[in-house]
Amino acid sequence: MSDAPFRFPSDDELMAGPNAFDDEGAESVEDEHEGQDDDGALPASARVEITVPEVPEGHRAGFACLVGRPNAGKSTLTNAMVGQKVAITSGRPQTTRHNVRGVVNRADAQLVLVDTPGLHRPRTLLGKRLNDLVRETLADVDVIVFCVPADEKVGPGDRFIARDLADSRRPVVAVVTKADTVSREALAAQLLAVNDLGDWADIVPVSALRGEQVDVLEDVLIGHLPPSPPLYPTGEVTDEPQAVMIAELVREAALEGVRDELPHSLAVVVDEIVDPRTDRTGSFIKGAGGRLQVRVSLVVERDSQKAIMIGKGGSRLKEIGVISRKGIETLLDRPVYLDLHVRTSRDWQSDPKALARLGF
């Protein structure tokens, strides 16, 4: 081995090497671009024109996140603003378990509503994950809608959320929901109480069930959106996957008329959707008429809950199937054979692996 120290070659030596960029090399580079116009552009025959859809001047688009404690009327309000059902509703608290997006399309704007799970004091790993989901969503929207029901006094949960929102860099519109459930005097008192909770960009009372002030709230929210072309195809009202919407319709039917502890312990998963007209897997087809086969599992935490969900002689499960199948057939616009099964996954709300399997 030579004792001479290693020396990097000089710039002149590099330029004179076997990979030097000389006149011959320059010619070869030019040859690669043969067929271009003198100014370097491709000939007209090789160009592809990109058509950008026209957007009316002043068009706005963006995201509005609905936040509040459980059972504050967020999902009902989302459905009322969209003009059709995109989120399930129930008198049971903590019905919403994932973000649901509903799209309001207007000639001058597109408002994307994000209905979130109710913020609450978590008692399970599921509850903590739902709260984390809401807080992550708040950072990615243009305006926040803080929902407080008119028929319940402002409480610790509302004050907790208000303190959280005080640090937000997004404008916050406070909305007093369920305005139709109280007198004018009580509504005025609630508006004052909500006003004292924080420094809001606007305060709007609404009745989603009666459609009162919904258009006013829509205008207020759109006023906080940035100038933008539509973010979703015009006419689209949600980006919810089909299987998720089916599972939610089944869960909505299952939540009615059950004991207080069951709503929190119930999860619904679509196991399989098979179309007899196109299936080549040889799946077993039930029923007649080529109906779409939808197989769904209702998951509870204890065997005693499983018995309640099935009911005497299967009566409760049959009722859930009858109610939810109507909604599913409306959603899919075709006849459906709905196959429901109830299974137990012990303490799934606090089991990380079970939560992952159930999509949380």
N, C-alpha and C positions, 0 to 999 in steps of 0.2 A: 504494500500500500504506500502511495506517495505521501511524503511528509508535507507537501505543499498545501497551504490552507485553501479551503473551498472558496471560490469566487463566483459571484453571480455575473452572468454576461452583461455587457453594456447594452444600452438601447440600440446603438449602431450595429452591434453584433446580432441582436435579435432581429432587426429589420433586414439583415442580410442572410438570415437563416433559410432553411428549406420551406418554412411557412410564411415567408415574407409576402407582404401585400404589394406586388409590383404592378407594372402596367398590364402584364399578361393576366394577372389575377383580376385586375379591375375590369378587363374585357370580359372575363368569364362571368363576373357578377352581372355585368350589363346584359350578357346573353341570357341569363336566367330570367330577366324581366322583359325579354323581347316580346313585342306585341302590345306594350303599353304606349299610350300617347306620349308626345314629347314632354308634357308636363308631369309625367309619372302616373297619370290616372289610367285605369283600365278602359278598354274600348267600350262603347255604348252597349254592344251586344253581350258583354260579360258582366255588366253592372246589374245589381239587384236593388230595386227601389223598396224602401221601407216606408210603409204608410202609417203615419201616426194619427190615431183617431182624433177628431176635432173635439175640443173641450170648450164649453161656453166660457167666455171671459168671466172671471170672478168665481168660478166653480171651486168649491171646497170639499175636502175629504179628510177623514181621520177617524181615530178611535176614541170612544168614551167608555170608561170602566164604571160599572155600577157596583158600589160597595156599601156594606151596612151589616148590622148584626143579623143573625138568622131570623127568617120569617118577617123581613122588613118590606116585602112586596117587590123585590128586585126582578124576579122572573116574570111576574104578572105585568110589570111595567115594560119589560123588554118585549114581551109578546104584543102588547098594545101598541108600542111604537113601530114595531116591524109590520104589524097588520095581520100577522098569522102566528100560529104556535111554533116556536123554535125551542122553547125551554119548558120543562115540565113544572107544574105547580102543585102545591099541596099545603094543607093547613099544618102539616108537621114541620117543625124547624129543621134546618140543615138538610133540606131536600136537594139543593144543588151541590154536586160534588166535583164538578170540573168547570172550567171556563166554557161558556156557551156564547158564540158570536152570532148576532143577528144584524142584518144589513138593512138600513133605511135608504131607499133610493129616491132621489128627487132630481128634477132637471138641473137644479143649481148646486146640488151637494150630494155626497154619499156619507152617511153617518154609520159607522160600524160600532154597535153596542156590544160590550163584553160583560155578560152577566157572570158574577163570581160567587163562590160559596160564601156563606155568612161568616164573618169574623167572630170568633168566640174563644172562651178559655178552654184550650184543648185538654181532654182527659185521656186521649189515645194517640198513638203514632199517626193514625189517619187524620185526626183533628189538627195535629201540628203541621202535617204536610199540606192540608187544605189552607191553613192560615199562611204558610209560606208561599203557596201558589198565588194567593191574593196579593201579597206584598210585592212579589216579583212582577205581577201584572201592572201594578200601579206605576211602575217606572217606565212602562212601554206605551203609554197612551197619551193623548193630547189633552184630555179633560177628564176629571173625575166627578162622578155623580154619587153623592153621599145621601143614602136613603134612610129616612127616619119615619116610622109609621105614626099617623095622626092619632090612632086609638090607644097608644101606650105612652106613658110618661117617659120623658128622657131619663135614661138610667145610666149605670156605670159603664155598660157596654158601649153606649153611644158616646159617652165622654172619652172612653179609651180610644175609640176610633178617631174621634175629633182631634185628640192630641197627636195621634199618628199622622193625620192628614195635615196638621199645622206645619210640618216640616217638608211637605211636598212642594216641588217646584212647578207643579201643574196647577192650573186653575181648578177650583173645587166648587161645584154647584150643589147646594144643599136642596134636597127634594123631600117634601113632606108627603108621603104616600098615604093611600087609603083615606083621602079627604072626604069621601062620601059616607064614612062610618061615624062621623062626629058632627056636632052642631057647629054653626059659624063661629060662635063664641069660643068653643073649645079649639077649633082650628086656628083661630087668631092667637090664642094662648100658646099653642104648640109652635107656631111660626116664631113667636117671640123667644120661646125657650131654645129653639134651634139656632136662632140668630145669636143668642148668648154663648153658644158652644164654640164659635170660631169666627174668623174673618172670611166669609164666603164671597165668591165672585157674584153669585146670584142665589136667591132663594125662591123656589117655585113649589106651590102646592098642586098635587095632581090626584085624580081618581082614575086609575087605569081601567077599572071595571066599567065605568061610565064614559070613559074617553074624555073626561074634562081636563083641560089644561095640557093635554098630551102634546098638542101641536105647538103650544107656547114653549114647552120644555124642549121640543125638537128644535125650534128656532134658536133658543138660547144656547144649546149645545153646539149647533152648527156655527154659531157666531164665534165660538172658541177654536174652531178647526182652522188649519192652515190652507192656503190656496193649493189645490192639488187636483189632478185628474182622478177618476174613480179608481179605487183600490181593488174592487171586485167586479166581475162582469155584471153589467146592468141587468137587473131582474133577479139576480141571485140573492136569496134572503138568509142563507146560512152556509157555513162550510163544514158543518157537523158531518162526520162519516155516517153512512147509512146504518151500520151495525150499532153505533153508539146511540143513535136516535131510537132504534128499535128497543134497545136495552132500557133506555129511559122511559119509553112508553109503558113497558112492562112494570118497571119499578114504580111509576106513578100510580098504576092500577093497584099494585100490591100494597102501597102505603095507606090506602083508604081503609078505615075500619079496623086497624090492627092495634095492638097494645102499645103503650108509650115507648117501651124499650126496643121494640122491633125495628122501627125506622132506621136507627143507628146501626143495627146489626145486620141489615139487609144489603146485599150487593147483587147486581144482575149482570150476567155476561152472556153475549150471543156466542154459542159454541159453533154454529154452522148455518149457512144459508145455501140451499141447494135449489137450483132451477132445473126441474125435470126436462125442460125443453132443450137444454144445452149440456147437462151433466153427462160426463163420460166416465165417471169413477165407479159407477155401479151402486151408488148409495141407495139405501132402502127408501122408497117413496110411499108415504102414507096418504090416504084420502084419494079422491077422484078428481078428474078435471084438470090435471096438470098444474095443481096449485103450488106456489112457491113454498118450499119447506124451510121453516125457520125454527131452529132448535135453540132453546134458551135455558140457562141454569139460574135459579134463584139461590143465592148462597147466604146461609145464616150461621150463627156462631155456636148454637147449642141444639141438641136433638129435640128439646122441648119447644124451641122456636120453629123447628121444622114441622112438628105436628100441628102447630097453630097455623102455619102458612098453608099446609095441605088441607086442613079442615076435616070435619067428619065425612068419611066416605069420599074424600077428594073434592068436597063442595067449594071450599075456599079457593083452591087452585083453579077449579073450573071457572069460577066467577072472574078471577084475574085474567084468565085466557080470553073469555068472551069480551071483556071490556077492552083489553089491550089490543086484541086482534082487529077491532074496528079502526083504531088509530093507525095501526101498522098498514092495513089495507088502504087507508086513505093516503098515507105517506108514500107507499109504493105503487099505488094505483093498479093493483091487481089482487086476485084472491090469494089467500095465504093459509097454509096449514101450520098452525102454531103448536109446537111441541114443548111443553114446560116441564122442568124437573127441579126438585128442591134437594139441595145437598148441604152438608155441614162442613164448615172449615173453622175449627175451634179458635176463638179469639183472634180472628183474622184482622181485626182493626189495629192490633198491636204487634202483628207478626210481619216483619219486613218482607219475607219471601212470599207470604200470602198476598200482601198488598201489591207486590210486583206482578204476581200472576193475575190479579184482578184489575190491573191497569192503573194503580195509584202510585 
